[in-house]
Amino acid sequence: MREQLTESDVKKIQEEIEHRKLVVRKEAIEAVKEARAHGDLSENFEYHAAKKDKNKNESRIRYLERMLKTAEIVSDVSKEDEVGINNTVTVYFEEDDEEQVFRLVTSIRGNSMKHLISTESPIGKAILGKKVGDRVEVVVNDSYSYYIVIRKIENTTDDSHDAIRGY
């Protein structure tokens, strides 16, 4: 499945790739060289740890580059009265009789602990394109679903603090 990215996501990924190639890669190579100079490589923990860090960085670069090559670019612009990407949404959970506020984001920025809900999640899929006052069924699986009501939609423009997820 192709990852859906906004222009902002693409920019963040490109910045991370550049940082990893220009800064982290040089540091990792130096750490490997320094650890190698300590002698016997078979029992040199520092060398093995440095190689592991270097390989992890290279793997992350490949992962991000592959993501960019296969991504589908989506717009984070939505109608004023519709739920879209980067909108902060207040929803009422009928079953729990409580309200929650979260922001709808692309899957690479989703983090439920920070109230960033992915468009690929059951709630994200259910509310995308809906309006204030809409009662929406959130289907979790074949045997469980629940209803929420959209109470408020705010357009959020600053996503600069959102982190790109690891793998």
Short mmCIF file of the C-alpha atoms (twelve columns), coordinates in Angstrom:
data_MODEL
# 
_entry.id   MODEL 
# 
loop_
_atom_site.group_PDB 
_atom_site.id 
_atom_site.type_symbol 
_atom_site.label_atom_id 
_atom_site.label_alt_id 
_atom_site.label_comp_id 
_atom_site.label_asym_id 
_atom_site.label_seq_id 
_atom_site.Cartn_x 
_atom_site.Cartn_y 
_atom_site.Cartn_z 
_atom_site.pdbx_PDB_model_num 
ATOM 1   C CA . MET A 1   0.000   0.000  0.000  1 
ATOM 2   C CA . ARG A 2   1.253   3.445  -0.873 1 
ATOM 3   C CA . GLU A 3   1.823   5.857  1.980  1 
ATOM 4   C CA . GLN A 4   -0.234  9.045  1.830  1 
ATOM 5   C CA . LEU A 5   1.902   12.130 2.463  1 
ATOM 6   C CA . THR A 6   1.205   15.846 2.481  1 
ATOM 7   C CA . GLU A 7   3.684   18.369 1.046  1 
ATOM 8   C CA . SER A 8   4.710   19.115 4.637  1 
ATOM 9   C CA . ASP A 9   5.412   15.413 5.261  1 
ATOM 10  C CA . VAL A 10  7.556   15.240 2.120  1 
ATOM 11  C CA . LYS A 11  9.544   18.271 3.249  1 
ATOM 12  C CA . LYS A 12  10.130  16.785 6.726  1 
ATOM 13  C CA . ILE A 13  11.256  13.472 5.237  1 
ATOM 14  C CA . GLN A 14  13.643  15.206 2.831  1 
ATOM 15  C CA . GLU A 15  15.100  17.220 5.724  1 
ATOM 16  C CA . GLU A 16  15.596  14.067 7.799  1 
ATOM 17  C CA . ILE A 17  17.286  12.270 4.889  1 
ATOM 18  C CA . GLU A 18  19.615  15.219 4.321  1 
ATOM 19  C CA . HIS A 19  20.471  15.421 8.042  1 
ATOM 20  C CA . ARG A 20  21.150  11.692 8.211  1 
ATOM 21  C CA . LYS A 21  23.361  11.762 5.098  1 
ATOM 22  C CA . LEU A 22  25.335  14.891 5.962  1 
ATOM 23  C CA . VAL A 23  25.568  14.754 9.760  1 
ATOM 24  C CA . VAL A 24  24.656  11.377 11.213 1 
ATOM 25  C CA . ARG A 25  26.472  9.364  8.527  1 
ATOM 26  C CA . LYS A 26  29.764  11.253 9.112  1 
ATOM 27  C CA . GLU A 27  29.469  10.811 12.883 1 
ATOM 28  C CA . ALA A 28  28.742  7.096  12.492 1 
ATOM 29  C CA . ILE A 29  31.718  6.548  10.181 1 
ATOM 30  C CA . GLU A 30  34.010  8.366  12.610 1 
ATOM 31  C CA . ALA A 31  32.705  6.280  15.514 1 
ATOM 32  C CA . VAL A 32  33.432  3.067  13.580 1 
ATOM 33  C CA . LYS A 33  36.952  4.258  12.697 1 
ATOM 34  C CA . GLU A 34  37.677  5.235  16.293 1 
ATOM 35  C CA . ALA A 35  36.359  1.935  17.683 1 
ATOM 36  C CA . ARG A 36  38.313  -0.058 15.067 1 
ATOM 37  C CA . ALA A 37  41.516  1.600  16.251 1 
ATOM 38  C CA . HIS A 38  41.049  0.054  19.708 1 
ATOM 39  C CA . GLY A 39  42.336  -3.317 18.542 1 
ATOM 40  C CA . ASP A 40  40.861  -6.829 18.373 1 
ATOM 41  C CA . LEU A 41  37.526  -6.512 16.552 1 
ATOM 42  C CA . SER A 42  36.151  -9.880 17.717 1 
ATOM 43  C CA . GLU A 43  35.876  -8.680 21.332 1 
ATOM 44  C CA . ASN A 44  35.447  -4.975 20.717 1 
ATOM 45  C CA . PHE A 45  31.970  -3.992 21.925 1 
ATOM 46  C CA . GLU A 46  32.425  -0.349 20.891 1 
ATOM 47  C CA . TYR A 47  33.162  -1.433 17.313 1 
ATOM 48  C CA . HIS A 48  30.080  -3.662 17.096 1 
ATOM 49  C CA . ALA A 49  27.868  -0.950 18.623 1 
ATOM 50  C CA . ALA A 50  29.244  1.674  16.226 1 
ATOM 51  C CA . LYS A 51  28.654  -0.623 13.216 1 
ATOM 52  C CA . LYS A 52  25.114  -1.292 14.429 1 
ATOM 53  C CA . ASP A 53  24.385  2.453  14.721 1 
ATOM 54  C CA . LYS A 54  25.860  3.095  11.267 1 
ATOM 55  C CA . ASN A 55  23.748  0.324  9.715  1 
ATOM 56  C CA . LYS A 56  20.615  1.566  11.493 1 
ATOM 57  C CA . ASN A 57  21.156  5.043  10.039 1 
ATOM 58  C CA . GLU A 58  21.645  3.653  6.517  1 
ATOM 59  C CA . SER A 59  18.533  1.527  6.899  1 
ATOM 60  C CA . ARG A 60  16.480  4.564  7.979  1 
ATOM 61  C CA . ILE A 61  17.731  6.531  4.946  1 
ATOM 62  C CA . ARG A 62  16.695  3.702  2.586  1 
ATOM 63  C CA . TYR A 63  13.299  3.401  4.315  1 
ATOM 64  C CA . LEU A 64  12.587  7.131  3.946  1 
ATOM 65  C CA . GLU A 65  13.788  7.277  0.333  1 
ATOM 66  C CA . ARG A 66  11.606  4.297  -0.577 1 
ATOM 67  C CA . MET A 67  8.649   5.953  1.134  1 
ATOM 68  C CA . LEU A 68  9.135   9.109  -0.943 1 
ATOM 69  C CA . LYS A 69  9.398   7.128  -4.199 1 
ATOM 70  C CA . THR A 70  6.153   5.241  -3.622 1 
ATOM 71  C CA . ALA A 71  4.116   7.894  -1.811 1 
ATOM 72  C CA . GLU A 72  0.816   9.333  -2.903 1 
ATOM 73  C CA . ILE A 73  0.740   13.091 -2.310 1 
ATOM 74  C CA . VAL A 74  -2.519  14.247 -0.707 1 
ATOM 75  C CA . SER A 75  -3.761  17.718 0.052  1 
ATOM 76  C CA . ASP A 76  -4.095  18.943 3.614  1 
ATOM 77  C CA . VAL A 77  -6.540  21.621 2.467  1 
ATOM 78  C CA . SER A 78  -10.166 20.919 3.301  1 
ATOM 79  C CA . LYS A 79  -13.423 22.812 3.134  1 
ATOM 80  C CA . GLU A 80  -13.986 25.078 6.101  1 
ATOM 81  C CA . ASP A 81  -16.891 22.990 7.406  1 
ATOM 82  C CA . GLU A 82  -15.464 19.512 6.688  1 
ATOM 83  C CA . VAL A 83  -13.000 17.358 8.606  1 
ATOM 84  C CA . GLY A 84  -9.704  17.108 6.728  1 
ATOM 85  C CA . ILE A 85  -6.036  16.437 7.325  1 
ATOM 86  C CA . ASN A 86  -4.534  18.729 9.992  1 
ATOM 87  C CA . ASN A 87  -7.955  19.683 11.383 1 
ATOM 88  C CA . THR A 88  -8.369  19.673 15.146 1 
ATOM 89  C CA . VAL A 89  -11.645 17.920 15.845 1 
ATOM 90  C CA . THR A 90  -13.767 17.733 18.989 1 
ATOM 91  C CA . VAL A 91  -15.884 14.583 19.062 1 
ATOM 92  C CA . TYR A 92  -18.456 13.282 21.507 1 
ATOM 93  C CA . PHE A 93  -18.310 9.554  22.274 1 
ATOM 94  C CA . GLU A 94  -21.915 8.495  22.904 1 
ATOM 95  C CA . GLU A 95  -20.975 5.196  24.561 1 
ATOM 96  C CA . ASP A 96  -18.681 6.869  27.114 1 
ATOM 97  C CA . ASP A 97  -20.586 10.170 27.415 1 
ATOM 98  C CA . GLU A 98  -17.360 12.153 26.995 1 
ATOM 99  C CA . GLU A 99  -15.667 14.515 24.556 1 
ATOM 100 C CA . GLN A 100 -12.161 14.229 23.164 1 
ATOM 101 C CA . VAL A 101 -10.087 16.575 21.048 1 
ATOM 102 C CA . PHE A 102 -7.572  15.324 18.518 1 
ATOM 103 C CA . ARG A 103 -5.961  16.291 15.234 1 
ATOM 104 C CA . LEU A 104 -6.349  14.244 12.067 1 
ATOM 105 C CA . VAL A 105 -2.959  13.554 10.434 1 
ATOM 106 C CA . THR A 106 -1.364  11.270 7.847  1 
ATOM 107 C CA . SER A 107 -0.358  7.807  9.033  1 
ATOM 108 C CA . ILE A 108 3.356   8.649  9.277  1 
ATOM 109 C CA . ARG A 109 2.580   11.302 11.904 1 
ATOM 110 C CA . GLY A 110 -0.097  9.393  13.818 1 
ATOM 111 C CA . ASN A 111 0.496   9.217  17.572 1 
ATOM 112 C CA . SER A 112 -2.564  8.571  19.724 1 
ATOM 113 C CA . MET A 113 -0.644  9.443  22.901 1 
ATOM 114 C CA . LYS A 114 -0.292  12.990 21.557 1 
ATOM 115 C CA . HIS A 115 -3.864  13.077 20.210 1 
ATOM 116 C CA . LEU A 116 -2.685  12.783 16.601 1 
ATOM 117 C CA . ILE A 117 -5.126  10.409 14.914 1 
ATOM 118 C CA . SER A 118 -4.215  8.865  11.571 1 
ATOM 119 C CA . THR A 119 -6.498  9.014  8.558  1 
ATOM 120 C CA . GLU A 120 -5.926  5.237  8.370  1 
ATOM 121 C CA . SER A 121 -7.342  4.588  11.866 1 
ATOM 122 C CA . PRO A 122 -10.995 3.592  12.324 1 
ATOM 123 C CA . ILE A 123 -11.903 7.036  13.708 1 
ATOM 124 C CA . GLY A 124 -9.887  8.826  11.017 1 
ATOM 125 C CA . LYS A 125 -11.555 6.901  8.210  1 
ATOM 126 C CA . ALA A 126 -14.989 7.483  9.721  1 
ATOM 127 C CA . ILE A 127 -14.787 11.266 10.207 1 
ATOM 128 C CA . LEU A 128 -12.775 12.333 7.141  1 
ATOM 129 C CA . GLY A 129 -15.015 14.619 5.069  1 
ATOM 130 C CA . LYS A 130 -17.777 14.807 7.701  1 
ATOM 131 C CA . LYS A 131 -19.270 18.014 9.139  1 
ATOM 132 C CA . VAL A 132 -20.136 19.451 12.547 1 
ATOM 133 C CA . GLY A 133 -23.240 17.747 13.914 1 
ATOM 134 C CA . ASP A 134 -22.754 14.545 11.915 1 
ATOM 135 C CA . ARG A 135 -23.300 11.304 13.850 1 
ATOM 136 C CA . VAL A 136 -20.732 8.826  12.577 1 
ATOM 137 C CA . GLU A 137 -20.370 5.087  13.072 1 
ATOM 138 C CA . VAL A 138 -16.779 4.057  13.790 1 
ATOM 139 C CA . VAL A 139 -16.286 0.446  12.701 1 
ATOM 140 C CA . VAL A 140 -13.430 -1.148 14.625 1 
ATOM 141 C CA . ASN A 141 -13.913 -4.688 13.315 1 
ATOM 142 C CA . ASP A 142 -16.713 -6.988 12.116 1 
ATOM 143 C CA . SER A 143 -18.136 -7.410 15.607 1 
ATOM 144 C CA . TYR A 144 -17.619 -3.991 17.215 1 
ATOM 145 C CA . SER A 145 -18.503 -0.429 16.294 1 
ATOM 146 C CA . TYR A 146 -19.572 2.699  18.154 1 
ATOM 147 C CA . TYR A 147 -21.003 6.137  17.417 1 
ATOM 148 C CA . ILE A 148 -19.453 9.562  17.764 1 
ATOM 149 C CA . VAL A 149 -20.788 13.044 17.044 1 
ATOM 150 C CA . ILE A 150 -18.580 15.739 15.553 1 
ATOM 151 C CA . ARG A 151 -18.918 18.810 17.765 1 
ATOM 152 C CA . LYS A 152 -16.241 21.193 16.480 1 
ATOM 153 C CA . ILE A 153 -13.718 21.489 13.629 1 
ATOM 154 C CA . GLU A 154 -10.732 23.843 13.718 1 
ATOM 155 C CA . ASN A 155 -8.251  24.269 10.894 1 
ATOM 156 C CA . THR A 156 -4.748  23.726 12.288 1 
ATOM 157 C CA . THR A 157 -1.955  25.154 10.193 1 
ATOM 158 C CA . ASP A 158 1.121   24.426 12.320 1 
ATOM 159 C CA . ASP A 159 2.326   20.833 12.032 1 
ATOM 160 C CA . SER A 160 5.993   21.684 12.590 1 
ATOM 161 C CA . HIS A 161 6.154   19.822 15.916 1 
ATOM 162 C CA . ASP A 162 4.788   16.556 14.509 1 
ATOM 163 C CA . ALA A 163 7.426   13.843 14.291 1 
ATOM 164 C CA . ILE A 164 7.749   11.340 11.470 1 
ATOM 165 C CA . ARG A 165 7.252   7.886  12.958 1 
ATOM 166 C CA . GLY A 166 10.034  5.353  13.190 1 
ATOM 167 C CA . TYR A 167 9.781   1.853  11.829 1 
# 
